[in-house]
Amino acid sequence: MTPREKYGHEVTDDVIIHELGHAIAGHEIGIVEGGIELCDPATGEVARAHYSTNGTTARKRIVRGLAGAYTQTRVNPKALPEGLSEQILRGSIFINYAAEIDSGSVPQLVKEAGLYGDWERIVSEARETAQEIDAIISELRSAHQDLALIYDNRRIEQKVSHAKRDFQMWLDQHDEDVPFMERLFYPIGRLSAVLEQEKDG
Ligand SMILES: [Zn+2]
């Protein structure tokens, strides 16, 4: 049985790209990644990239948290609502909306894109770093800038596209060794192998 058969639901490119974005950006900033789980869509979450919070900082967790949507926009700007993509790419998503991180036009677009879970986590991480709203916004903005730099310096877009091919191969692979337990994971070992190759090549 292949993972795709075992899973029994559709896995879109957008979902794969989004989750790989979290996992590869996390890996690049030294976070210990734990593989990508395909979840029951009935729970409202199709997939989740697991990681360990050990030794991480709020900044790193925010950078990693932003990386899913950021990667979607870099790979396919049409994947997200237009206004949102533009602001993500321009780096302005946290600039004009200081008073609007909980409600307002950006969170509304984020909701439409089905990314409100990420948004809530990122905002709550940022709240842990500061009391004043301006400082919270500034933390989010800096994390976004960090991500844009890391993204280009570490060629994350390219790595995501290679890993996406491996993910799709894995989905259709008949292999008794694929970890089919209670939960279905694209194994971190496969992702590490792709990233290792990328280093050599
Ligand atoms: Zn996400």
Residues whose N, C-alpha, C, O or C-beta is under 5 A from the ligand:
A	BS01	ZN	G68 D118
